[in-house]
Amino acid sequence: MIKFGPSGNSESFYAKGYTHTEQSAAFVREMGLDCFEYSFGRGVRMSEDKAISIGEAFHEQGVEISVHAPYFINFANPSDESAQKSYTYVLDSAKALKLMGGNRCVFHTAAQGKISREEAVALSEGRLKVLRDLIYLNNLEELFFCPETMGKLAQIGTLEEVVRFCKIDKIFLPAIDFGHINAREQGSLRTTFDFKDRLEYMIGELGFERVKNFHVHFSKIQYSAKGEIRHLTFDDMLYGPEFEPFAIAVKELKLEPYVICESAGTQAEDAKRMKEIYTAIALK
C-alpha cells in the first residue's frame, strides 16, 4: 500500500508546542499520514535508549519510520580515510534505524569533485560493494539502503547512476527524489509520460518487484543552470514538479511507493495534499 509522510517536523508541529520526536508519531497520525523520515543530516548523535523510545512511539501509532544518513557522505572522495568515515555514517544510521523499528536508510552517494564523472561513479560503485559487505557483516541485511537521486549537477546521483548502484545487491533500494531530477534536468518532469518514462526505465532495469515499493522524495525545488537551489512549498507556482502526473503514473503502473515530502516547512501539510490527490485518482 502506498504511504505518505513528511521528512522531519513541519512548522505546524512546533506551532502546536511539540518538541520531541516521539510526539511526531501522534502528530503524523493525526494528519492522516502513514510514515515519517528522521534525518541524521548533521551526524548520528542518538543514544540507543532514545532510538528505542522513538521506535516505541511510532509503533504505538502505527506509523512507519525511515532515516536519512548524514549529508556529508562521499564515496567518491579519493581518500580512503574519508571513505571509512562514510561507511561509519551509513552503518551508524542503520543501527539506529534498526532500534527504531524502521527498515529504510536513505543516503547521498557522492560528489564528483575534481575527478571525471566516470571515475567518480566507478569509485562510488566499488565503495558501495564494500559497504554491502559491511552491512552483511553487521547483520543489517534485513534493512534497505537507499541511494538517492541528487539535484545538483556536481553530485553523483542521476537516475541511471542510482539504478546502477542498486544492481549491486538486493539490499539497495532506489530513493528517487523527483524534485532533484526535475532540478538537474531543468524542469523535465511535466507530464504523466515524463514520470512513466522514468518509472518504466527503473522497472526494466531492476524488475517490477524491486521497484514496486521504492522510496520517493517529492517537493518543488528552485533551480539554476547548475541544478538545485532550494526546496519550496506546494504553493509555489513557478517551479515543479507537480504531484498529480506522478500520482497518475504510479496508479497506472500499479506501484506502491513510500512517499516522503520534503517541502520547506509545510512538509506535513503537503504530504497530506499528496495523499488526498492520490486517493482521489485511485478512486476514479
C-alpha positions as CSV (number, residue, x, y, z in Angstrom):
1,M,0.0,0.0,0.0
2,I,1.3,3.4,-0.9
3,K,2.4,5.5,2.1
4,F,2.8,9.3,2.6
5,G,4.5,11.3,5.2
6,P,6.9,14.2,6.0
7,S,10.7,14.5,6.2
8,G,11.2,15.9,9.7
9,N,8.9,18.1,11.6
10,S,6.9,20.8,9.9
11,E,6.4,24.4,11.2
12,S,2.9,23.4,12.3
13,F,4.4,20.7,14.6
14,Y,6.3,23.2,16.6
15,A,3.4,25.7,16.5
16,K,1.4,23.2,18.5
17,G,4.0,23.2,21.2
18,Y,5.5,19.9,20.3
19,T,9.3,19.4,20.8
20,H,10.2,15.7,20.9
21,T,10.5,13.3,18.0
22,E,8.3,10.8,20.0
23,Q,5.5,13.4,19.6
24,S,5.9,13.3,15.8
25,A,4.3,9.9,15.7
26,A,1.0,11.1,17.0
27,F,1.2,14.3,15.0
28,V,1.7,12.4,11.8
29,R,-1.1,10.0,12.6
30,E,-3.5,12.9,13.4
31,M,-2.7,14.4,10.0
32,G,-3.9,11.1,8.5
33,L,-0.4,10.2,7.3
34,D,1.4,6.9,7.3
35,C,5.2,7.4,7.6
36,F,7.9,9.8,8.7
37,E,11.6,10.3,7.8
38,Y,14.1,11.2,10.6
39,S,17.2,13.0,9.4
40,F,20.7,12.4,10.8
41,G,21.8,15.1,8.4
42,R,24.3,16.6,10.8
43,G,25.5,13.4,12.2
44,V,24.3,10.3,14.2
45,R,24.1,11.6,17.8
46,M,21.4,9.5,19.3
47,S,21.6,7.1,22.3
48,E,20.2,3.6,22.0
49,D,17.6,4.4,24.6
50,K,16.4,7.4,22.6
51,A,16.2,5.3,19.4
52,I,14.2,2.7,21.2
53,S,11.9,5.3,22.7
54,I,11.2,6.8,19.3
55,G,10.6,3.4,17.8
56,E,8.1,2.5,20.5
57,A,6.2,5.8,19.9
58,F,5.9,5.2,16.2
59,H,5.0,1.5,16.6
60,E,2.2,2.6,19.0
61,Q,0.8,5.0,16.4
62,G,1.2,2.5,13.5
63,V,3.4,5.0,11.6
64,E,6.4,3.7,9.7
65,I,9.8,5.4,10.2
66,S,12.8,5.7,7.9
67,V,16.1,7.6,8.4
68,H,18.3,9.8,6.2
69,A,22.0,9.3,6.8
70,P,24.4,12.3,7.3
71,Y,24.6,14.6,4.3
72,F,28.4,14.6,4.2
73,I,28.8,11.1,3.0
74,N,31.0,11.0,-0.1
75,F,32.0,7.6,-1.5
76,A,33.8,9.3,-4.5
77,N,36.4,11.0,-2.3
78,P,39.8,9.6,-3.3
79,S,40.8,9.5,0.3
80,D,40.4,6.1,1.9
81,E,40.1,7.8,5.3
82,S,37.1,9.7,4.0
83,A,35.6,6.5,2.7
84,Q,35.9,4.9,6.1
85,K,34.0,7.8,7.7
86,S,31.3,7.4,5.1
87,Y,30.9,3.7,5.8
88,T,30.6,4.6,9.5
89,Y,27.9,7.2,8.8
90,V,25.7,4.8,6.9
91,L,26.2,1.9,9.4
92,D,25.6,4.1,12.5
93,S,22.4,5.4,10.8
94,A,21.3,1.9,10.1
95,K,21.9,0.7,13.6
96,A,19.8,3.5,15.0
97,L,17.1,2.8,12.4
98,K,17.0,-0.9,13.4
99,L,16.5,0.2,17.1
100,M,13.7,2.4,15.9
101,G,12.0,-0.5,14.1
102,G,12.3,1.0,10.6
103,N,13.8,-0.5,7.6
104,R,14.9,2.2,5.1
105,C,18.1,4.2,5.3
106,V,18.5,6.9,2.6
107,F,21.9,8.3,1.8
108,H,23.6,10.6,-0.7
109,T,26.2,8.7,-2.6
110,A,28.9,11.2,-3.6
111,A,30.1,14.4,-5.1
112,Q,32.1,14.4,-8.3
113,G,35.0,16.6,-7.0
114,K,38.0,17.1,-9.3
115,I,37.9,13.6,-10.9
116,S,36.0,12.7,-14.0
117,R,32.3,11.7,-13.8
118,E,33.0,8.1,-14.8
119,E,35.9,7.9,-12.3
120,A,33.6,9.2,-9.5
121,V,30.8,6.8,-10.4
122,A,33.2,3.8,-10.7
123,L,34.8,4.7,-7.3
124,S,31.4,5.1,-5.7
125,E,30.3,1.7,-7.1
126,G,33.4,0.0,-5.7
127,R,32.9,1.6,-2.3
128,L,29.2,0.6,-2.3
129,K,30.3,-3.0,-2.8
130,V,32.5,-2.7,0.3
131,L,29.5,-1.1,2.1
132,R,27.4,-4.1,1.1
133,D,29.9,-6.5,2.7
134,L,30.0,-4.4,5.9
135,I,26.2,-4.4,6.0
136,Y,26.1,-8.2,6.0
137,L,29.0,-8.4,8.5
138,N,27.0,-6.2,10.9
139,N,23.8,-8.3,10.4
140,L,21.9,-5.3,8.9
141,E,20.9,-7.0,5.7
142,E,17.2,-7.1,6.6
143,L,17.2,-3.3,6.1
144,F,17.1,-1.4,2.8
145,F,19.8,1.1,1.9
146,C,18.6,3.7,-0.5
147,P,21.0,5.7,-2.7
148,E,19.2,9.0,-3.6
149,T,19.0,10.9,-6.9
150,M,20.6,14.3,-6.4
151,G,19.6,17.8,-7.6
152,K,23.0,19.4,-8.4
153,L,25.0,18.6,-11.5
154,A,28.2,18.2,-9.5
155,Q,26.7,15.4,-7.4
156,I,26.7,11.8,-8.2
157,G,23.1,10.6,-8.4
158,T,21.4,10.7,-11.8
159,L,18.5,8.2,-12.1
160,E,20.8,6.0,-14.2
161,E,23.6,6.1,-11.6
162,V,21.2,5.2,-8.8
163,V,19.8,2.3,-10.8
164,R,23.4,1.1,-11.5
165,F,24.2,1.2,-7.8
166,C,21.1,-0.7,-6.9
167,K,22.1,-3.6,-9.2
168,I,25.0,-4.3,-6.7
169,D,22.7,-6.1,-4.3
170,K,19.1,-6.6,-3.3
171,I,19.7,-4.5,-0.1
172,F,20.0,-1.4,-2.2
173,L,16.6,0.2,-3.0
174,P,16.3,3.3,-5.1
175,A,15.4,6.6,-3.4
176,I,14.1,8.7,-6.2
177,D,13.8,12.4,-5.5
178,F,11.7,13.7,-8.3
179,G,12.3,17.3,-7.3
180,H,16.0,16.6,-7.6
181,I,15.6,15.0,-11.1
182,N,13.4,18.0,-12.2
183,A,16.0,20.4,-10.9
184,R,19.1,18.8,-12.5
185,E,17.2,18.3,-15.8
186,Q,15.9,21.9,-15.9
187,G,12.2,21.2,-15.4
188,S,11.9,17.9,-17.3
189,L,9.0,16.4,-15.3
190,R,5.8,17.9,-16.5
191,T,3.5,15.2,-17.8
192,T,2.4,11.7,-16.8
193,F,4.5,10.4,-19.6
194,D,7.6,12.1,-18.2
195,F,7.1,10.2,-14.9
196,K,6.1,6.9,-16.5
197,D,9.2,7.1,-18.7
198,R,11.5,7.2,-15.7
199,L,9.5,4.6,-13.8
200,E,9.3,2.1,-16.7
201,Y,13.1,2.5,-17.1
202,M,13.6,1.5,-13.5
203,I,11.2,-1.5,-13.8
204,G,13.0,-2.6,-17.0
205,E,16.4,-2.5,-15.2
206,L,15.6,-3.7,-11.7
207,G,12.3,-5.6,-12.2
208,F,8.8,-4.8,-11.0
209,E,9.1,-6.4,-7.6
210,R,12.1,-4.4,-6.6
211,V,10.6,-1.1,-7.9
212,K,7.1,-1.7,-6.6
213,N,7.8,-0.3,-3.1
214,F,10.7,2.0,-3.9
215,H,11.5,5.1,-1.8
216,V,10.3,8.6,-3.0
217,H,11.2,12.1,-2.0
218,F,8.8,14.7,-3.5
219,S,8.9,18.5,-3.3
220,K,9.0,21.5,-5.6
221,I,12.6,22.8,-5.9
222,Q,14.0,26.1,-7.3
223,Y,16.9,25.5,-9.7
224,S,19.5,27.3,-11.8
225,A,21.7,26.1,-14.6
226,K,23.8,24.1,-12.0
227,G,20.7,22.4,-10.6
228,E,19.0,22.6,-7.2
229,I,19.0,25.8,-5.3
230,R,16.4,25.3,-2.5
231,H,13.3,23.5,-1.5
232,L,9.9,25.3,-1.9
233,T,6.3,24.5,-0.8
234,F,3.5,23.2,-3.0
235,D,2.1,26.7,-3.1
236,D,4.9,27.8,-5.4
237,M,3.6,28.2,-9.0
238,L,6.9,28.8,-10.8
239,Y,8.9,25.6,-10.2
240,G,7.8,22.0,-10.3
241,P,7.3,19.2,-10.3
242,E,3.5,18.9,-9.8
243,F,2.4,15.8,-8.0
244,E,-0.7,14.8,-9.9
245,P,1.1,13.5,-13.1
246,F,3.3,11.3,-10.8
247,A,0.2,10.0,-9.0
248,I,-1.4,9.0,-12.2
249,A,1.7,7.3,-13.4
250,V,2.1,5.4,-10.1
251,K,-1.5,4.2,-10.3
252,E,-1.3,3.1,-13.9
253,L,1.9,1.1,-13.2
254,K,0.5,-0.4,-10.0
255,L,3.3,0.9,-7.9
256,E,3.1,1.4,-4.1
257,P,6.0,3.6,-3.1
258,Y,6.9,5.1,0.3
259,V,6.5,8.9,-0.5
260,I,8.3,11.4,1.7
261,C,7.5,15.1,1.3
262,E,10.5,17.5,1.7
263,S,8.7,20.8,1.3
264,A,10.2,23.7,3.2
265,G,8.3,24.0,6.4
266,T,5.0,22.6,5.1
267,Q,6.1,19.0,4.6
268,A,3.3,17.5,6.7
269,E,0.6,19.6,5.0
270,D,2.0,18.9,1.5
271,A,2.3,15.2,2.3
272,K,-1.4,15.3,3.2
273,R,-2.2,17.1,-0.1
274,M,-0.3,14.4,-2.0
275,K,-2.3,11.6,-0.2
276,E,-5.6,13.4,-1.0
277,I,-4.6,13.8,-4.6
278,Y,-3.6,10.2,-4.9
279,T,-6.7,8.9,-3.2
280,A,-9.0,10.9,-5.5
281,I,-7.1,9.5,-8.5
282,A,-7.2,5.9,-7.2
283,L,-10.9,6.1,-6.7
284,K,-11.6,7.0,-10.3
